[in-house]
């Protein structure tokens, strides 16, 4: 049980940054991938009844992980054996009272502290402007309380090692639906939330028929009006086109296909949408690397027998996690153990297709997707039934579709994003196509080249030849095929499927509308889209976008330093404020000079601050100012100062170092942890340290 064979340098870097256990002095207790997976395997196998079974299953679990065939979700890797929660997905209730709302804020903070993501349905809250009898005041509405939870999440993020992710949902028949749809058009708000509209079948049919639909006040518990369905639908589509949110969840379909519908309605999902859950329910996840089961000598070039064995091992692993888990709230423990939902998923789909020389956007790929998903569902259910024979069925089975049968887990199959764990496995993420086959990320101390291993291997073996057509990236694939791929897997997934439907920057609102309608027609449970370059906080561009950038909000207090430098117009005083250890604002004043020069210095400081707050690299600011000539150059102890702009550049250089003027992309976004640039995806994963925007 030793060694690092099979793990890339990037994977090893991520393991050290995020998963290896340390002692209180910061010294690594896990030194190799084998150490980590041995710890996780033994802790998970501790749920077995006998020492023999514990040893037997610890070995099986270890082999599955060290072989990169199966890897559990990040909280399990991080928390196993550390008295931490191992689940990734939670839904918490929100009732229409101040006490309930702030109890949920507290509960969400406890979940986020453990590394989990939370979903909320805000539909029970009375609409904005409603009369509050107890206080004789006016209600502020669901969106205002969503912002309260967002602020609490930000506070927990600042004090912890990773930020909490949230999903906010509102029913389409709530009176405040327009405000909810439009809130992320102002991109400085709700940075810790994904949002989705819970749309009903009645609403979708009204959209298709161009009719109106009923609006209900949850507090009054009655119909209070009607809205034109097409107008609301267009608003959803236009907002998604503009900023990537809101997504749509087909809430009636989720409840119709919910195996535990006897427990009441499901109202919300986890942050990425793949896990519909009852209130206070949680789910733990793990994914199988499909690329590892490619076998050219086997039937269909796929090792179905070994795949079946790994499915069985993974189902048992995830069921064990439920037993040994530490839950952040007693209500969550009761509900989770009552249903025992698990979310076994897949990754490496795009890599499997490349190995099979199948185009992602082809009928053959869709046919294979259905075959893989059908097989996986069948084998996972068989293993859950087998476990029920020896361990018993889930306690709330009488409220489920399995009443009178044996079943250990209410659900077994989920397709979740696998950004970080797929990096560890050395495969493509989830069922997504590759974003790019090669790109270079800038990091603080140099560059990080990220080359897809199958692409690199093909180029090495075929020098000078044209790349085959089955090497396709996310933006080579039309949105329709993205949706069809999601729908193919959804046919057999008893939870849901998280998938981003990618659009090129030039896509129209009409293109997005077609995708939303197709997702409904193909019986998916929801849809999330991302149009390249649609957000102000942009990442890696293939060409300079036309979209605008918005400056970040200024915190109430920031650390700063003030420098004095001589210019031909007198002493210039430049104050540099810092945010996240980087220049954020520059304030300039100049003495012994006329009002015009003072105004110019102040204006220059304001414009520099605007650029820095909008994400422009401070080195780029320096390169633009450095060397600008003026009418009053002067020699000082630091050399020649040619002008006020040149003086400001010299002050900035004192604090961040000398720079060479090189053209940069103003619109890239870097990893918040290590500084590497990120791929242009809705929830990008850092190729260097594994930080994920949506985790």
C-alpha positions in Angstrom: 0.0 0.0 0.0 2.6 2.6 -1.0 3.7 4.7 -3.9 2.4 7.5 -6.2 2.2 5.5 -9.4 -0.6 6.5 -11.7 -1.1 9.9 -10.3 0.0 13.0 -12.3 2.0 15.8 -10.8 -1.1 18.0 -10.9 -3.0 15.3 -8.9 -0.3 15.0 -6.3 -0.3 18.8 -6.0 -4.0 18.8 -5.4 -3.8 16.0 -2.9 -1.2 17.9 -0.9 -3.2 21.2 -1.1 -6.6 19.8 -0.2 -6.7 16.2 1.1 -3.6 15.1 2.9 -4.0 15.2 6.6 -1.6 17.4 8.7 -0.9 17.6 12.3 -1.2 20.8 14.4 2.3 21.9 13.3 1.3 21.6 9.6 3.4 18.5 9.0 1.9 16.0 6.6 0.6 12.8 8.1 -0.5 11.5 4.7 2.6 11.5 2.5 1.4 9.6 -0.6 -1.9 8.8 -2.3 -1.7 5.4 -0.7 -1.6 6.9 2.8 -4.7 9.0 2.0 -6.7 6.2 0.5 -5.7 3.7 3.2 -7.0 6.1 5.8 -10.3 6.6 3.9 -10.7 2.8 3.1 -10.1 1.7 6.7 -12.4 4.3 8.2 -15.2 3.5 5.7 -14.7 -0.3 6.3 -15.1 0.3 10.0 -18.9 0.1 9.4 -18.5 -3.7 8.8 -19.5 -6.0 11.6 -16.5 -8.3 11.9 -12.7 -7.8 11.8 -12.5 -10.1 8.9 -15.1 -8.1 6.9 -13.4 -4.9 7.9 -10.1 -6.0 6.5 -11.6 -7.6 3.4 -13.6 -4.4 2.5 -10.8 -2.0 3.5 -8.6 -3.8 0.9 -11.4 -3.6 -1.8 -12.1 0.0 -1.1 -8.4 0.9 -1.2 -7.8 -0.9 -4.5 -10.8 0.9 -6.1 -9.4 4.3 -5.1 -5.7 3.7 -5.6 -6.5 2.3 -9.0 -8.5 5.5 -9.8 -11.6 3.3 -10.6 -13.8 4.9 -8.0 -13.2 8.1 -5.8 -15.7 9.4 -3.3 -16.7 13.1 -3.0 -14.3 15.6 -1.5 -15.8 15.8 2.1 -15.2 12.0 2.4 -11.6 12.3 1.3 -11.0 15.3 3.6 -13.0 14.2 6.7 -12.5 10.4 7.0 -11.1 9.6 10.4 -11.1 13.3 11.4 -14.5 13.5 13.1 -16.0 15.5 10.3 -19.0 15.2 8.1 -18.5 13.2 4.9 -21.6 14.2 2.9 -21.6 16.8 0.2 -25.3 17.6 -0.4 -27.9 19.0 2.0 -31.3 20.7 1.8 -32.6 22.8 4.7 -36.1 24.1 5.4 -37.3 27.7 5.3 -40.6 28.7 6.9 -42.3 32.0 7.0 -41.1 33.3 10.3 -38.1 35.2 11.5 -37.3 32.5 13.9 -37.2 29.8 11.2 -35.2 31.9 8.8 -32.4 32.6 11.3 -32.4 29.1 12.6 -31.8 28.0 9.0 -29.0 30.6 8.7 -27.3 29.0 11.8 -27.9 25.5 10.4 -26.4 26.4 7.1 -23.3 27.8 8.7 -22.8 24.5 10.6 -23.2 22.6 7.3 -20.8 24.9 5.5 -18.2 24.6 8.3 -18.1 20.9 7.6 -17.6 21.5 3.8 -21.2 20.7 2.6 -23.4 22.5 0.2 -26.9 23.5 0.9 -30.2 24.0 -1.0 -33.1 26.1 0.0 -36.6 26.7 -1.3 -37.7 30.3 -0.6 -41.3 29.8 -1.8 -42.9 29.6 1.6 -41.8 33.2 2.4 -44.5 35.9 2.0 -43.9 38.3 -0.9 -42.3 41.6 -0.6 -44.7 44.3 0.7 -46.9 41.9 2.6 -48.3 43.2 5.9 -46.7 41.6 9.0 -49.4 41.6 11.7 -47.1 41.0 14.7 -44.7 43.9 14.0 -47.2 46.1 12.0 -44.5 46.3 9.4 -43.9 45.3 5.8 -42.2 42.0 4.7 -39.0 42.3 2.7 -39.6 39.2 0.6 -37.7 36.0 -0.2 -34.9 37.7 -2.2 -33.8 39.8 0.8 -33.5 36.7 3.0 -31.6 34.9 0.3 -29.1 37.8 0.5 -28.9 37.3 4.3 -27.9 33.6 3.9 -25.4 34.7 1.2 -23.8 37.1 3.6 -23.6 34.5 6.3 -22.0 32.1 3.8 -19.4 34.7 3.0 -18.5 35.1 6.7 -18.0 31.3 7.1 -16.0 31.2 3.9 -13.6 33.9 5.2 -13.0 32.0 8.4 -12.7 28.5 6.9 -10.8 26.6 4.3 -13.4 26.5 1.6 -16.6 28.4 0.9 -20.0 27.1 1.2 -22.1 26.7 -1.9 -25.8 27.2 -2.0 -28.8 26.7 -4.3 -31.7 29.1 -4.0 -35.0 28.1 -5.5 -38.3 29.9 -5.9 -41.5 28.5 -7.5 -42.5 30.1 -10.7 -46.0 30.8 -9.2 -44.6 33.0 -6.4 -45.6 36.7 -6.6 -41.9 37.8 -6.3 -40.7 35.6 -9.2 -39.6 38.5 -11.4 -37.3 40.0 -8.7 -35.8 36.5 -8.1 -35.1 35.9 -11.8 -33.4 39.3 -12.3 -31.3 39.4 -9.1 -28.1 38.0 -10.6 -28.2 40.4 -13.5 -26.5 42.6 -10.9 -23.5 40.5 -10.7 -22.1 42.0 -7.5 -24.9 40.2 -5.5 -25.4 36.7 -4.2 -21.9 35.4 -5.2 -22.4 32.3 -3.0 -25.6 31.1 -4.6 -26.6 29.3 -7.7 -30.3 30.0 -8.4 -33.0 28.1 -10.2 -36.7 28.6 -10.9 -38.9 25.7 -9.9 -41.2 25.5 -12.9 -44.4 23.5 -12.9 -45.9 21.5 -15.7 -48.8 23.9 -15.8 -46.4 26.8 -16.4 -44.5 25.0 -19.2 -47.7 24.0 -21.0 -48.9 27.7 -20.6 -45.6 28.8 -22.2 -46.1 26.5 -25.2 -49.8 27.6 -25.6 -48.9 31.3 -24.9 -51.4 31.5 -22.1 -51.4 32.9 -18.5 -50.9 30.9 -15.3 -52.0 31.4 -11.7 -49.9 33.1 -9.0 -50.2 32.1 -5.4 -49.5 33.9 -2.2 -47.9 31.3 0.2 -48.9 33.4 3.3 -52.5 34.0 2.3 -52.6 30.4 0.8 -54.7 31.6 -2.1 -54.5 32.6 -5.7 -53.7 36.4 -6.0 -53.4 36.9 -9.8 -52.2 35.7 -13.1 -49.1 36.3 -15.2 -48.3 35.7 -18.8 -46.2 32.6 -18.9 -44.3 33.6 -22.1 -43.3 36.9 -20.5 -41.8 35.1 -17.4 -40.2 32.4 -19.5 -38.6 35.0 -21.7 -37.3 36.8 -18.6 -35.7 33.5 -17.4 -34.1 32.8 -20.7 -32.7 36.3 -21.2 -31.2 36.3 -17.7 -29.6 32.9 -18.2 -28.2 34.2 -21.5 -26.8 37.3 -19.8 -25.2 35.8 -16.7 -25.8 32.0 -16.6 -28.5 32.2 -14.0 -31.2 31.2 -13.2 -31.3 27.6 -14.2 -34.6 25.8 -14.3 -35.8 22.8 -12.3 -38.8 20.8 -13.4 -40.2 20.4 -9.9 -43.3 18.4 -10.8 -41.2 15.9 -12.7 -38.9 15.6 -9.7 -41.8 14.8 -7.4 -43.5 12.5 -9.8 -40.3 10.4 -10.0 -39.3 10.7 -6.3 -39.2 7.2 -4.8 -40.0 8.6 -1.3 -43.0 10.7 -2.3 -44.9 9.4 0.8 -42.7 11.7 2.9 -44.1 14.8 1.1 -42.9 17.1 -1.6 -39.3 17.7 -2.5 -38.8 21.4 -2.9 -35.1 22.0 -3.5 -31.9 20.4 -4.6 -28.2 20.7 -3.6 -26.1 23.5 -5.1 -25.4 21.9 -8.5 -28.9 20.4 -8.9 -28.1 16.7 -9.2 -29.5 15.8 -5.8 -33.2 16.6 -5.1 -33.7 16.1 -1.3 -36.3 16.3 1.3 -35.9 19.0 4.0 -33.0 18.0 6.4 -31.9 15.3 4.1 -28.3 14.8 2.9 -26.6 12.6 0.4 -23.0 11.4 0.0 -21.5 10.9 -3.5 -18.8 9.1 -5.3 -18.0 8.5 -9.0 -16.6 5.7 -11.2 -14.0 6.5 -13.8 -15.5 5.0 -17.0 -12.3 5.5 -19.0 -10.6 2.8 -16.9 -13.1 0.2 -18.2 -12.2 0.6 -21.9 -10.9 -2.8 -23.0 -10.3 -3.4 -26.8 -10.5 -7.2 -26.4 -13.8 -7.2 -24.5 -17.4 -7.1 -25.9 -18.2 -3.6 -27.0 -14.6 -2.7 -26.1 -15.8 -2.3 -22.5 -15.1 -4.5 -19.5 -18.7 -4.9 -18.2 -17.7 -7.6 -15.7 -15.1 -5.5 -13.9 -17.5 -2.5 -14.1 -20.2 -4.5 -12.3 -17.7 -5.4 -9.5 -16.7 -1.8 -9.0 -20.4 -0.7 -8.9 -21.0 -3.2 -6.1 -18.0 -2.1 -4.2 -18.9 1.6 -4.6 -22.5 1.1 -3.5 -21.3 -0.7 -0.3 -18.7 2.0 0.3 -21.4 4.8 0.1 -23.8 2.9 2.3 -21.1 2.5 4.9 -20.4 6.2 4.8 -24.0 6.8 6.0 -23.3 4.6 9.0 -20.0 6.2 10.1 -20.8 9.8 9.2 -20.8 12.6 11.6 -23.9 14.8 10.9 -24.0 18.5 11.6 -27.6 18.3 13.0 -29.6 15.6 14.6 -32.5 16.2 12.2 -30.2 15.6 9.3 -28.9 12.4 10.8 -32.5 11.1 11.3 -33.7 12.0 7.8 -30.5 10.7 6.1 -30.5 7.4 7.9 -34.2 7.1 7.3 -33.9 7.1 3.5 -30.2 6.2 3.1 -29.9 8.0 -0.3 -26.6 7.5 -2.0 -25.4 9.1 -5.2 -23.1 6.9 -7.2 -22.0 8.7 -10.4 -19.5 8.6 -13.2 -16.6 10.5 -14.7 -14.3 10.0 -17.6 -17.2 9.8 -20.1 -15.5 12.0 -22.7 -12.3 10.0 -22.3 -14.1 6.8 -22.9 -15.6 8.1 -26.1 -12.1 9.2 -27.3 -10.7 5.8 -26.6 -13.6 4.3 -28.5 -13.1 6.8 -31.3 -16.7 8.0 -31.0 -17.7 11.7 -31.4 -19.4 13.1 -28.3 -22.2 14.5 -30.4 -23.2 11.4 -32.3 -26.0 8.9 -32.2 -23.5 6.1 -31.3 -22.4 8.1 -28.2 -26.0 8.6 -27.1 -26.7 4.9 -27.6 -23.6 4.0 -25.5 -24.7 6.5 -22.8 -28.0 4.8 -22.4 -26.4 1.4 -22.3 -23.9 2.4 -19.6 -26.5 4.2 -17.5 -29.0 1.3 -17.8 -26.3 -1.2 -16.7 -25.2 0.9 -13.9 -28.7 1.5 -12.5 -29.4 -2.2 -12.7 -26.3 -3.3 -10.9 -26.5 -0.6 -8.3 -30.1 -1.6 -7.4 -29.1 -5.2 -7.3 -26.3 -4.4 -4.8 -28.7 -2.3 -2.7 -31.1 -5.2 -2.6 -28.3 -7.5 -1.6 -27.3 -5.2 1.2 -30.9 -5.1 2.4 -30.9 -8.8 2.9 -28.1 -8.7 5.5 -28.4 -5.1 6.8 -32.1 -4.4 6.4 -34.0 -2.0 4.2 -34.0 1.8 4.8 -36.3 2.6 7.7 -38.7 4.8 5.8 -39.3 2.2 3.0 -43.0 2.1 3.9 -43.3 5.7 2.5 -41.6 4.7 -0.7 -42.2 3.0 -4.0 -40.3 0.0 -2.5 -42.9 -0.7 0.1 -43.2 -4.5 0.6 -39.8 -5.1 -1.1 -36.2 -5.2 0.1 -34.0 -2.1 -0.6 -31.2 -0.7 1.4 -31.1 2.8 -0.3 -34.0 4.9 -1.5 -31.8 6.1 -4.4 -28.5 4.9 -5.8 -27.6 6.8 -9.0 -26.6 10.4 -9.4 -24.5 12.3 -11.9 -22.7 15.1 -10.1 -19.9 17.4 -11.2 -16.5 15.8 -10.5 -14.1 18.7 -11.0 -11.6 17.9 -8.4 -11.9 14.2 -8.0 -11.7 13.7 -11.8 -8.4 15.6 -11.6 -7.2 13.0 -9.1 -8.4 10.2 -11.3 -6.7 11.7 -14.3 -9.9 11.8 -16.4 -12.5 14.1 -17.8 -15.1 15.5 -15.5 -18.5 13.8 -15.1 -20.3 13.4 -18.4 -18.9 16.7 -19.7 -16.8 17.0 -22.8 -13.2 18.3 -22.5 -13.1 22.1 -22.1 -9.8 22.2 -24.1 -7.1 19.7 -25.0 -4.3 22.0 -24.1 -4.0 25.4 -22.5 -1.6 27.3 -20.3 -2.5 28.7 -16.9 -0.6 31.6 -15.3 0.4 30.9 -11.7 2.1 33.1 -9.2 5.6 31.6 -9.8 5.3 30.7 -13.5 3.1 28.8 -15.9 1.2 25.6 -15.7 0.7 23.6 -18.9 -2.4 21.5 -18.9 -2.4 18.9 -21.8 -5.1 16.2 -22.1 -3.2 12.9 -21.8 -5.1 11.1 -24.6 -4.6 14.1 -26.9 -0.9 14.3 -26.0 -0.5 10.5 -26.6 -2.2 10.7 -30.0 0.0 13.7 -31.1 3.2 11.8 -30.0 2.2 8.7 -32.0 1.0 10.7 -35.0 3.4 13.6 -35.6 2.2 16.0 -38.3 -1.2 14.4 -38.8 -4.5 16.2 -38.6 -6.4 15.7 -35.3 -9.3 13.1 -35.7 -12.8 14.4 -35.5 -13.6 12.5 -32.3 -11.3 15.0 -30.4 -14.1 17.5 -29.7 -14.3 20.2 -27.0 -17.3 21.7 -25.2 -17.6 24.6 -27.7 -17.3 22.3 -30.7 -20.6 20.6 -29.6 -23.9 22.2 -30.3 -26.2 22.9 -27.2 -28.7 20.4 -28.6 -26.2 17.6 -28.2 -25.3 18.7 -24.7 -29.0 18.5 -23.8 -29.5 15.1 -25.6 -26.5 13.7 -23.7 -28.0 14.8 -20.3 -31.4 13.4 -21.3 -29.8 10.0 -22.3 -28.3 9.6 -18.8 -31.4 11.0 -17.0 -33.5 8.1 -18.3 -31.8 5.8 -15.8 -30.8 8.1 -13.0 -33.1 8.0 -10.0 -31.7 11.2 -8.6 -30.8 13.8 -11.2 -28.0 14.9 -13.6 -25.8 17.9 -13.2 -24.6 19.1 -16.6 -23.7 22.5 -18.0 -25.1 23.2 -21.4 -22.3 25.2 -23.1 -23.0 28.0 -25.6 -20.6 30.1 -27.6 -20.4 33.8 -26.8 -22.2 34.6 -30.1 -25.3 32.4 -29.2 -28.6 34.3 -29.2 -31.4 34.4 -26.6 -33.4 32.3 -29.0 -30.7 29.6 -28.9 -31.0 29.4 -25.1 -34.8 29.3 -25.4 -34.6 26.3 -27.7 -32.4 24.4 -25.2 -34.7 25.1 -22.3 -37.7 23.8 -24.3 -35.8 20.8 -25.5 -34.7 19.9 -22.0 -38.4 19.9 -21.0 -39.5 17.8 -24.0 -36.7 15.2 -23.4 -37.8 14.6 -19.7 -34.7 16.0 -18.0 -35.2 17.2 -14.4 -33.6 20.6 -15.0 -31.2 22.6 -17.1 -28.3 24.9 -16.4 -26.6 26.9 -19.2 -23.4 28.8 -19.6 -22.6 31.2 -22.5 -18.9 31.7 -23.0 -17.9 35.2 -21.7 -21.3 36.0 -20.2 -20.1 36.9 -16.7 -18.1 39.9 -15.7 -15.8 37.6 -13.6 -14.5 35.9 -16.7 -11.8 33.3 -16.9 -9.9 32.0 -19.9 -10.9 33.6 -23.3 -10.0 32.4 -26.7 -10.6 35.9 -28.0 -11.3 39.2 -26.3 -14.9 39.4 -25.3 -17.2 42.4 -25.8 -18.9 42.0 -22.4 -18.5 44.7 -19.7 -16.8 44.3 -16.3 -18.1 45.6 -13.1 -15.9 46.7 -10.1 -16.0 44.8 -6.9 -17.7 46.3 -3.9 -15.3 48.0 -1.5 -15.2 46.5 2.1 -15.7 49.0 4.9 -12.0 48.8 5.9 -8.9 47.8 4.1 -5.2 47.8 5.0 -3.1 50.4 3.2 0.3 52.0 2.8 1.2 55.6 1.9 4.4 56.4 0.0 5.9 59.8 -0.9 7.7 60.4 -4.2 9.2 63.6 -5.7 7.8 64.8 -9.0 8.4 67.9 -11.1 5.1 69.3 -9.6 6.0 68.6 -6.0 5.7 65.7 -3.6 3.2 63.1 -4.7 1.5 61.0 -1.9 0.1 57.7 -3.1 -2.0 55.5 -0.8 -2.4 51.9 -1.9 -5.2 49.9 -0.3 -5.0 46.1 -0.4 -7.7 43.4 -0.7 -6.7 39.7 -0.6 -3.1 40.9 -0.4 -3.3 42.6 -3.8 -3.6 46.3 -4.7 -7.2 47.3 -4.8 -7.3 51.1 -4.8 -4.9 54.0 -5.3 -5.5 57.5 -3.8 -3.2 60.3 -4.9 -2.6 63.8 -3.7 0.1 66.3 -4.7 1.3 69.3 -2.8 2.6 72.7 -3.9 0.7 72.6 -7.2 -2.2 74.2 -8.9 -5.8 72.9 -8.7 -5.6 71.5 -12.3 -2.7 69.2 -11.4 -4.3 68.2 -8.1 -7.5 67.3 -10.1 -5.5 65.3 -12.6 -3.8 63.3 -9.9 -7.1 62.6 -8.1 -8.7 61.6 -11.4 -5.8 59.3 -12.3 -6.1 57.6 -8.8 -9.8 57.1 -9.3 -9.4 55.5 -12.7 -6.6 53.2 -11.5 -8.8 52.2 -8.6 -11.6 51.4 -11.0 -9.3 49.2 -13.0 -8.0 47.4 -10.0 -11.4 46.8 -8.5 -12.6 45.5 -11.9 -9.9 42.8 -11.8 -7.2 44.3 -14.1 -3.8 43.0 -13.0 -1.8 45.7 -11.1 1.2 44.8 -13.3 -0.8 45.7 -16.4 -1.7 49.1 -14.7 2.0 49.7 -14.1 2.9 48.8 -17.7 0.4 51.3 -19.0 1.7 54.1 -16.7 5.4 53.4 -16.7 7.5 55.7 -18.8 4.9 58.2 -19.7 6.7 61.5 -20.4 5.7 64.9 -19.0 6.7 68.6 -19.0 8.5 68.5 -15.7 10.8 65.4 -15.4 13.0 65.3 -12.3 15.8 63.1 -11.0 15.3 61.7 -7.5 16.9 59.1 -5.3 15.0 56.5 -7.2 16.0 57.7 -10.7 14.2 59.7 -13.3 10.5 60.5 -12.6 9.1 61.6 -15.9 5.5 62.5 -14.9 2.8 61.9 -12.3 1.7 58.7 -14.0 5.3 57.5 -14.1 5.6 58.3 -10.4 2.5 56.2 -9.5 4.0 53.3 -11.5 7.2 53.6 -9.6 5.4 53.6 -6.2 3.4 50.5 -7.3 6.6 48.8 -8.4 8.1 49.4 -4.9 5.5 47.1 -3.5 4.9 44.4 -6.1 8.3 44.4 -7.9 9.7 45.5 -11.2 7.7 44.5 -14.2 8.3 44.2 -17.9 5.5 45.5 -20.1 3.8 42.5 -21.8 0.3 42.3 -23.2 -2.2 40.6 -20.9 -5.7 39.4 -21.0 -7.7 41.9 -18.8 -10.5 39.4 -18.4 -8.9 36.3 -16.9 -9.8 35.2 -13.4 -7.3 33.4 -11.2 -7.7 30.7 -8.6 -8.4 32.3 -5.2 -6.0 29.9 -3.5 -2.9 29.5 -5.8 -3.3 32.1 -8.5 -3.6 29.8 -11.5 -5.9 30.9 -14.4 -9.0 28.8 -14.7 -10.8 27.3 -17.7 -13.9 29.1 -18.9 -16.7 27.0 -17.3 -19.6 27.7 -15.0 -17.9 25.9 -12.1 -14.2 25.7 -13.1 -11.7 23.6 -11.2 -8.2 24.9 -10.7 -5.7 22.6 -12.6 -3.0 23.4 -10.0 -4.5 23.0 -6.5 -8.0 21.7 -7.1 -10.0 24.7 -5.8 -13.4 24.7 -7.3 -15.6 27.8 -7.7 -18.8 25.9 -6.8 -17.6 23.8 -3.9 
